[in-house]
Amino acid sequence: MGFFSRKRSASSAKERLQLVLVHDRTDLTPAQLEALKNDLLKAISNYIDIDPDAVQIGLERDGRSQRLVADIPLRNVTRQ
């Protein structure tokens, strides 16, 4: 069980670091970024079954512009 808790802890630490890096590049506070992430996941999960533990959100720069990039793994997707 220790292995799995370390893996989850490392994933949490990586996510926190990504949020700090995004904060450094924008005017958003870490709390605002976390709220944004939670709102996005809540909205998306109304329509699609997602894996919230594997979500990664970050910023990419392209010259002067910035882009919010979200990697949101989907679980079982079924057509209705």
C-alpha positions, 0 to 999 in steps of 0.5 A: 500500500505504501507504493500507491500512496507515494505515487498519489503523493508524487502526483499531487506534488506535481499538480501543486507545482504546475499550479504554482508555475501557472500562477507565476505566469498569470495574474491569477492566484493559486486559489483562483487557479484551483477554483477554475480547475474545479469548475472546469471538471465539474462542468465537463463531468456533467456530460462525460465520465472523467478521471479527476485524479489524472487531470493536468492543467497548465499554461503554454506560451506562444510568443506573447500569447498564453494558452490554458491547456487541459489534459483530462482523461476520459473514462468509459465514453458511451454514445447515447 
